Amino acid sequence: MEWYLKVVKENYANFKGRARRKEYWMFVLFNMLFAVATTAIDFVLGTFPLIYVIYVLAIIIPSLAVFVRRMHDVGKSGWWFLIGFIPIIGAIWLLVLLCTDGNPGENSYGPSPKAA
């Protein structure tokens, strides 16, 4: 949960620097849990998709920011996000990049977050 809060509070719209695999995947995990929870709340209250849409709109910028920082950790530009629009191949390639360990030491996007 602390990784999710770190992304949302400290790095809400921070597209500079690098994000470790753990930071990215813990954010994704809790983001999915909260999305399911907001959907369930919507169904219980009968307001579907009101609360879910509000949550998605609030979390879209930190989601993109942590993705870009994750790409920076493996030495890629944030524009690699666009490769995900290529059916199947693009999604698989992004998944491989997101699961790849970051570059050890400093790269052109900053120092390794593991060193801190």
OpenMM code with the backbone's topology and positions (N, CA, C; nanometers):
from openmm import Vec3, app, unit

residues = "MET GLU TRP TYR LEU LYS VAL VAL LYS GLU ASN TYR ALA ASN PHE LYS GLY ARG ALA ARG ARG LYS GLU TYR TRP MET PHE VAL LEU PHE ASN MET LEU PHE ALA VAL ALA THR THR ALA ILE ASP PHE VAL LEU GLY THR PHE PRO LEU ILE TYR VAL ILE TYR VAL LEU ALA ILE ILE ILE PRO SER LEU ALA VAL PHE VAL ARG ARG MET HIS ASP VAL GLY LYS SER GLY TRP TRP PHE LEU ILE GLY PHE ILE PRO ILE ILE GLY ALA ILE TRP LEU LEU VAL LEU LEU CYS THR ASP GLY ASN PRO GLY GLU ASN SER TYR GLY PRO SER PRO LYS ALA ALA".split()
positions = [
    Vec3(0.0819, -0.1202, 0.0000),
    Vec3(0.0000, 0.0000, 0.0000),
    Vec3(0.0861, 0.1263, 0.0000),
    Vec3(0.2021, 0.1193, 0.0654),
    Vec3(0.2884, 0.2377, 0.0707),
    Vec3(0.3384, 0.2765, -0.0678),
    Vec3(0.3584, 0.1784, -0.1561),
    Vec3(0.4038, 0.2085, -0.2925),
    Vec3(0.2940, 0.2816, -0.3699),
    Vec3(0.1703, 0.2394, -0.3511),
    Vec3(0.0569, 0.3052, -0.4161),
    Vec3(0.0473, 0.4503, -0.3689),
    Vec3(0.0559, 0.4693, -0.2379),
    Vec3(0.0471, 0.6040, -0.1829),
    Vec3(0.1651, 0.6907, -0.2254),
    Vec3(0.2820, 0.6300, -0.2402),
    Vec3(0.3991, 0.7051, -0.2855),
    Vec3(0.3753, 0.7606, -0.4253),
    Vec3(0.3185, 0.6778, -0.5126),
    Vec3(0.2913, 0.7223, -0.6493),
    Vec3(0.1846, 0.8317, -0.6492),
    Vec3(0.0784, 0.8126, -0.5729),
    Vec3(-0.0339, 0.9062, -0.5748),
    Vec3(-0.0013, 1.0370, -0.5029),
    Vec3(0.0657, 1.0304, -0.3890),
    Vec3(0.0934, 1.1514, -0.3108),
    Vec3(0.2198, 1.2239, -0.3555),
    Vec3(0.3314, 1.1521, -0.3597),
    Vec3(0.4607, 1.2169, -0.3838),
    Vec3(0.4912, 1.2371, -0.5317),
    Vec3(0.4430, 1.1488, -0.6163),
    Vec3(0.4788, 1.1533, -0.7588),
    Vec3(0.3562, 1.1592, -0.8484),
    Vec3(0.2543, 1.2359, -0.8097),
    Vec3(0.1273, 1.2372, -0.8811),
    Vec3(0.1457, 1.2613, -1.0309),
    Vec3(0.2196, 1.3641, -1.0669),
    Vec3(0.2415, 1.3955, -1.2081),
    Vec3(0.3906, 1.4060, -1.2384),
    Vec3(0.4703, 1.3236, -1.1725),
    Vec3(0.6152, 1.3253, -1.1906),
    Vec3(0.6526, 1.2283, -1.3030),
    Vec3(0.6905, 1.2841, -1.4175),
    Vec3(0.7293, 1.2025, -1.5320),
    Vec3(0.8807, 1.1937, -1.5456),
    Vec3(0.9531, 1.2474, -1.4502),
    Vec3(1.0996, 1.2442, -1.4537),
    Vec3(1.1497, 1.1425, -1.3516),
    Vec3(1.2656, 1.0871, -1.3800),
    Vec3(1.3240, 0.9905, -1.2888),
    Vec3(1.2896, 0.8478, -1.3275),
    Vec3(1.3069, 0.7592, -1.2311),
    Vec3(1.2907, 0.6162, -1.2575),
    Vec3(1.2057, 0.5517, -1.1493),
    Vec3(1.1361, 0.4450, -1.1864),
    Vec3(1.0537, 0.3698, -1.0914),
    Vec3(1.0934, 0.2230, -1.0970),
    Vec3(1.1155, 0.1646, -0.9817),
    Vec3(1.1501, 0.0219, -0.9732),
    Vec3(1.0323, -0.0647, -1.0164),
    Vec3(1.0633, -0.1905, -1.0453),
    Vec3(0.9567, -0.2860, -1.0775),
    Vec3(0.8581, -0.2961, -0.9630),
    Vec3(0.9106, -0.3039, -0.8410),
    Vec3(0.8239, -0.3192, -0.7241),
    Vec3(0.7274, -0.2018, -0.7126),
    Vec3(0.7758, -0.0811, -0.7310),
    Vec3(0.6888, 0.0369, -0.7238),
    Vec3(0.5791, 0.0285, -0.8289),
    Vec3(0.6155, -0.0061, -0.9512),
    Vec3(0.5168, -0.0130, -1.0596),
    Vec3(0.4130, -0.1218, -1.0339),
    Vec3(0.4585, -0.2424, -1.0036),
    Vec3(0.3646, -0.3545, -0.9913),
    Vec3(0.2796, -0.3464, -0.8648),
    Vec3(0.3321, -0.2895, -0.7572),
    Vec3(0.2496, -0.2697, -0.6382),
    Vec3(0.1435, -0.1629, -0.6645),
    Vec3(0.1798, -0.0607, -0.7409),
    Vec3(0.0811, 0.0391, -0.7803),
    Vec3(-0.0283, -0.0255, -0.8656),
    Vec3(0.0103, -0.1081, -0.9613),
    Vec3(-0.0876, -0.1749, -1.0476),
    Vec3(-0.1788, -0.2651, -0.9649),
    Vec3(-0.1236, -0.3409, -0.8726),
    Vec3(-0.2032, -0.4300, -0.7886),
    Vec3(-0.3094, -0.3528, -0.7107),
    Vec3(-0.2679, -0.2485, -0.6387),
    Vec3(-0.3639, -0.1733, -0.5584),
    Vec3(-0.4593, -0.0924, -0.6452),
    Vec3(-0.4140, -0.0484, -0.7616),
    Vec3(-0.5023, 0.0208, -0.8543),
    Vec3(-0.6155, -0.0725, -0.8984),
    Vec3(-0.5823, -0.1973, -0.9304),
    Vec3(-0.6843, -0.2951, -0.9691),
    Vec3(-0.7801, -0.3238, -0.8535),
    Vec3(-0.7262, -0.3383, -0.7333),
    Vec3(-0.8123, -0.3632, -0.6175),
    Vec3(-0.9095, -0.2482, -0.5943),
    Vec3(-0.8604, -0.1255, -0.6045),
    Vec3(-0.9471, -0.0094, -0.5849),
    Vec3(-1.0484, 0.0044, -0.6979),
    Vec3(-1.0102, -0.0314, -0.8191),
    Vec3(-1.1043, -0.0263, -0.9317),
    Vec3(-1.2177, -0.1263, -0.9109),
    Vec3(-1.1838, -0.2465, -0.8647),
    Vec3(-1.2873, -0.3467, -0.8367),
    Vec3(-1.3764, -0.2994, -0.7218),
    Vec3(-1.3156, -0.2410, -0.6193),
    Vec3(-1.3929, -0.1920, -0.5047),
    Vec3(-1.4883, -0.0796, -0.5460),
    Vec3(-1.4419, 0.0130, -0.6282),
    Vec3(-1.5300, 0.1219, -0.6709),
    Vec3(-1.6432, 0.0696, -0.7594),
    Vec3(-1.6153, -0.0316, -0.8391),
    Vec3(-1.7203, -0.0924, -0.9211),
    Vec3(-1.8243, -0.1593, -0.8318),
    Vec3(-1.7784, -0.2319, -0.7308),
    Vec3(-1.8712, -0.2986, -0.6388),
    Vec3(-1.9557, -0.1957, -0.5638),
    Vec3(-1.8933, -0.0884, -0.5186),
    Vec3(-1.9672, 0.0169, -0.4487),
    Vec3(-2.0716, 0.0790, -0.5412),
    Vec3(-2.0327, 0.1011, -0.6662),
    Vec3(-2.1273, 0.1544, -0.7642),
    Vec3(-2.2487, 0.0647, -0.7810),
    Vec3(-2.2254, -0.0657, -0.7919),
    Vec3(-2.3372, -0.1587, -0.8082),
    Vec3(-2.4263, -0.1611, -0.6845),
    Vec3(-2.3665, -0.1572, -0.5671),
    Vec3(-2.4450, -0.1587, -0.4431),
    Vec3(-2.5309, -0.0324, -0.4325),
    Vec3(-2.4724, 0.0818, -0.4664),
    Vec3(-2.5449, 0.2079, -0.4578),
    Vec3(-2.6368, 0.2335, -0.5771),
    Vec3(-2.6164, 0.1561, -0.6842),
    Vec3(-2.6956, 0.1754, -0.8048),
    Vec3(-2.6538, 0.2959, -0.8863),
    Vec3(-2.5280, 0.3353, -0.8731),
    Vec3(-2.4774, 0.4526, -0.9448),
    Vec3(-2.3791, 0.4166, -1.0550),
    Vec3(-2.3712, 0.2886, -1.0907),
    Vec3(-2.2705, 0.2462, -1.1890),
    Vec3(-2.2844, 0.3273, -1.3153),
    Vec3(-2.1767, 0.3797, -1.3694),
    Vec3(-2.0351, 0.3753, -1.3352),
    Vec3(-1.9825, 0.5033, -1.2729),
    Vec3(-2.0616, 0.5781, -1.2018),
    Vec3(-2.0243, 0.7109, -1.1525),
    Vec3(-1.8960, 0.7120, -1.0677),
    Vec3(-1.8920, 0.6378, -0.9598),
    Vec3(-1.7749, 0.6389, -0.8703),
    Vec3(-1.6529, 0.5810, -0.9416),
    Vec3(-1.6736, 0.4771, -1.0211),
    Vec3(-1.5636, 0.4161, -1.0969),
    Vec3(-1.5020, 0.5173, -1.1932),
    Vec3(-1.5841, 0.5915, -1.2658),
    Vec3(-1.5339, 0.6901, -1.3621),
    Vec3(-1.4585, 0.8012, -1.2900),
    Vec3(-1.5082, 0.8444, -1.1771),
    Vec3(-1.4380, 0.9474, -1.0991),
    Vec3(-1.3009, 0.8949, -1.0556),
    Vec3(-1.2963, 0.7694, -1.0088),
    Vec3(-1.1687, 0.7103, -0.9681),
    Vec3(-1.0716, 0.7018, -1.0864),
    Vec3(-1.1189, 0.6541, -1.2000),
    Vec3(-1.0328, 0.6400, -1.3182),
    Vec3(-0.9787, 0.7756, -1.3624),
    Vec3(-1.0631, 0.8770, -1.3643),
    Vec3(-1.0176, 1.0100, -1.4035),
    Vec3(-0.9142, 1.0655, -1.3048),
    Vec3(-0.9291, 1.0344, -1.1771),
    Vec3(-0.8347, 1.0824, -1.0767),
    Vec3(-0.7003, 1.0103, -1.0838),
    Vec3(-0.7005, 0.8864, -1.1298),
    Vec3(-0.5793, 0.8040, -1.1241),
    Vec3(-0.5075, 0.7926, -1.2597),
    Vec3(-0.5616, 0.8501, -1.3656),
    Vec3(-0.5013, 0.8338, -1.4978),
    Vec3(-0.3634, 0.8995, -1.5073),
    Vec3(-0.3468, 1.0182, -1.4505),
    Vec3(-0.2166, 1.0857, -1.4590),
    Vec3(-0.1101, 1.0132, -1.3788),
    Vec3(-0.1360, 0.9727, -1.2519),
    Vec3(-0.0311, 0.8972, -1.1824),
    Vec3(-0.0017, 0.7630, -1.2490),
    Vec3(-0.1002, 0.7025, -1.3129),
    Vec3(-0.0765, 0.5760, -1.3828),
    Vec3(0.0195, 0.5958, -1.4997),
    Vec3(-0.0037, 0.6997, -1.5770),
    Vec3(0.0875, 0.7292, -1.6880),
    Vec3(0.2259, 0.7684, -1.6370),
    Vec3(0.2300, 0.8451, -1.5279),
    Vec3(0.3583, 0.8900, -1.4738),
    Vec3(0.4422, 0.7724, -1.4248),
    Vec3(0.3813, 0.6792, -1.3526),
    Vec3(0.4587, 0.5652, -1.3032),
    Vec3(0.5004, 0.4746, -1.4192),
    Vec3(0.4185, 0.4650, -1.5237),
    Vec3(0.4563, 0.3874, -1.6415),
    Vec3(0.5783, 0.4496, -1.7093),
    Vec3(0.5752, 0.5813, -1.7282),
    Vec3(0.6880, 0.6503, -1.7928),
    Vec3(0.8144, 0.6340, -1.7095),
    Vec3(0.8035, 0.6493, -1.5780),
    Vec3(0.9215, 0.6311, -1.4927),
    Vec3(0.9712, 0.4871, -1.4974),
    Vec3(0.8805, 0.3912, -1.5122),
    Vec3(0.9219, 0.2502, -1.5244),
    Vec3(0.9982, 0.2291, -1.6543),
    Vec3(0.9511, 0.2903, -1.7625),
    Vec3(1.0233, 0.2804, -1.8902),
    Vec3(1.1607, 0.3459, -1.8784),
    Vec3(1.1689, 0.4566, -1.8070),
    Vec3(1.2981, 0.5220, -1.7853),
    Vec3(1.3944, 0.4290, -1.7119),
    Vec3(1.3432, 0.3469, -1.6211),
    Vec3(1.4289, 0.2566, -1.5440),
    Vec3(1.4939, 0.1515, -1.6334),
    Vec3(1.4269, 0.1132, -1.7415),
    Vec3(1.4863, 0.0150, -1.8329),
    Vec3(1.5556, 0.0836, -1.9509),
    Vec3(1.5687, 0.2166, -1.9430),
    Vec3(1.6431, 0.2897, -2.0446),
    Vec3(1.5625, 0.3261, -2.1679),
    Vec3(1.4314, 0.3240, -2.1596),
    Vec3(1.3448, 0.3572, -2.2734),
    Vec3(1.2729, 0.4890, -2.2464),
    Vec3(1.2286, 0.5509, -2.3528),
    Vec3(1.1515, 0.6736, -2.3425),
    Vec3(1.0080, 0.6414, -2.3031),
    Vec3(0.9397, 0.7372, -2.2469),
    Vec3(0.7992, 0.7192, -2.2124),
    Vec3(0.7103, 0.7019, -2.3342),
    Vec3(0.7598, 0.7422, -2.4495),
    Vec3(0.6825, 0.7269, -2.5726),
    Vec3(0.6629, 0.5813, -2.6111),
    Vec3(0.7336, 0.4908, -2.5452),
    Vec3(0.7128, 0.3483, -2.5702),
    Vec3(0.5711, 0.3058, -2.5328),
    Vec3(0.5004, 0.3904, -2.4617),
    Vec3(0.3604, 0.3648, -2.4299),
    Vec3(0.2805, 0.3381, -2.5572),
    Vec3(0.3151, 0.4093, -2.6631),
    Vec3(0.2397, 0.3994, -2.7881),
    Vec3(0.2536, 0.2630, -2.8563),
    Vec3(0.3592, 0.1893, -2.8260),
    Vec3(0.3754, 0.0570, -2.8871),
    Vec3(0.2653, -0.0379, -2.8404),
    Vec3(0.2021, -0.0061, -2.7298),
    Vec3(0.0917, -0.0869, -2.6797),
    Vec3(-0.0300, -0.0859, -2.7707),
    Vec3(-0.0359, 0.0079, -2.8621),
    Vec3(-0.1477, 0.0135, -2.9561),
    Vec3(-0.1332, -0.0866, -3.0708),
    Vec3(-0.0182, -0.1489, -3.0830),
    Vec3(-0.0008, -0.2551, -3.1827),
    Vec3(-0.0631, -0.3810, -3.1229),
    Vec3(-0.1629, -0.4374, -3.1893),
    Vec3(-0.2328, -0.5534, -3.1307),
    Vec3(-0.1376, -0.6688, -3.0976),
    Vec3(-0.1582, -0.7308, -2.9899),
    Vec3(-0.0906, -0.8480, -2.9343),
    Vec3(0.0601, -0.8279, -2.9175),
    Vec3(0.1318, -0.8044, -3.0259),
    Vec3(0.2777, -0.7905, -3.0206),
    Vec3(0.3178, -0.6743, -2.9298),
    Vec3(0.2518, -0.5595, -2.9451),
    Vec3(0.2851, -0.4429, -2.8643),
    Vec3(0.2605, -0.4668, -2.7166),
    Vec3(0.1479, -0.5310, -2.6845),
    Vec3(0.1160, -0.5594, -2.5445),
    Vec3(0.2170, -0.6564, -2.4842),
    Vec3(0.2550, -0.7572, -2.5593),
    Vec3(0.3531, -0.8547, -2.5106),
    Vec3(0.4879, -0.7869, -2.4888),
    Vec3(0.5289, -0.7028, -2.5833),
    Vec3(0.6578, -0.6357, -2.5717),
    Vec3(0.6595, -0.5412, -2.4516),
    Vec3(0.5500, -0.4671, -2.4296),
    Vec3(0.5436, -0.3798, -2.3124),
    Vec3(0.5484, -0.4595, -2.1826),
    Vec3(0.4802, -0.5724, -2.1803),
    Vec3(0.4828, -0.6574, -2.0616),
    Vec3(0.6251, -0.7057, -2.0324),
    Vec3(0.6969, -0.7426, -2.1368),
    Vec3(0.8368, -0.7847, -2.1197),
    Vec3(0.9199, -0.6695, -2.0635),
    Vec3(0.9018, -0.5490, -2.1184),
    Vec3(0.9770, -0.4338, -2.0691),
    Vec3(0.9415, -0.4011, -1.9240),
    Vec3(0.8135, -0.4108, -1.8909),
    Vec3(0.7704, -0.3795, -1.7548),
    Vec3(0.8218, -0.4807, -1.6533),
    Vec3(0.8471, -0.6032, -1.6981),
    Vec3(0.8968, -0.7080, -1.6080),
    Vec3(1.0493, -0.7144, -1.6037),
    Vec3(1.1151, -0.6447, -1.6939),
    Vec3(1.2610, -0.6463, -1.7010),
    Vec3(1.3204, -0.5657, -1.5861),
    Vec3(1.4301, -0.6155, -1.5309),
    Vec3(1.4990, -0.5425, -1.4253),
    Vec3(1.5564, -0.4134, -1.4832),
    Vec3(1.5584, -0.3095, -1.4030),
    Vec3(1.6095, -0.1801, -1.4467),
    Vec3(1.7592, -0.1822, -1.4712),
    Vec3(1.8059, -0.0813, -1.5434),
    Vec3(1.9488, -0.0689, -1.5693),
    Vec3(2.0220, -0.0447, -1.4377),
    Vec3(2.1262, -0.1214, -1.4107),
    Vec3(2.2012, -0.0964, -1.2872),
    Vec3(2.2778, 0.0359, -1.2988),
    Vec3(2.2881, 0.1034, -1.1902),
    Vec3(2.3597, 0.2304, -1.1915),
    Vec3(2.2788, 0.3404, -1.2576),
    Vec3(2.3471, 0.4463, -1.2906),
    Vec3(2.2810, 0.5628, -1.3481),
    Vec3(2.2639, 0.5461, -1.4983),
    Vec3(2.1498, 0.5940, -1.5519),
    Vec3(2.1324, 0.6009, -1.6954),
    Vec3(2.0937, 0.7439, -1.7299),
    Vec3(2.0537, 0.7711, -1.8527),
    Vec3(2.0260, 0.9089, -1.8954),
    Vec3(1.9042, 0.9686, -1.8264),
    Vec3(1.8253, 0.8867, -1.7554),
    Vec3(1.7060, 0.9352, -1.6866),
    Vec3(1.7275, 0.9569, -1.5372),
    Vec3(1.8458, 0.9255, -1.4885),
    Vec3(1.8752, 0.9508, -1.3479),
    Vec3(1.9396, 0.8312, -1.2799),
    Vec3(1.9648, 0.8448, -1.1499),
    Vec3(2.0272, 0.7360, -1.0746),
    Vec3(1.9285, 0.6201, -1.0525),
    Vec3(1.9842, 0.5042, -1.0262),
    Vec3(1.9024, 0.3858, -1.0018),
    Vec3(1.8231, 0.4028, -0.8727),
    Vec3(1.6920, 0.3741, -0.8757),
    Vec3(1.6140, 0.3846, -0.7532),
    Vec3(1.6491, 0.2762, -0.6523),
    Vec3(1.7126, 0.1683, -0.6971),
    Vec3(1.7544, 0.0628, -0.6056),
    Vec3(1.8692, 0.1070, -0.5179),
    Vec3(1.9499, 0.1997, -0.5694),
    Vec3(2.0670, 0.2464, -0.4948),
    Vec3(2.0263, 0.3350, -0.3764),
    Vec3(1.9081, 0.3945, -0.3859),
    Vec3(1.8650, 0.4869, -0.2792),
    Vec3(1.8206, 0.4140, -0.1556),
] * unit.nanometer
topology = app.Topology()
chain = topology.addChain("A")
for resn in residues:
    res = topology.addResidue(resn, chain)
    for name in ("N", "CA", "C"):
        topology.addAtom(name, app.Element.getBySymbol(name[0]), res)
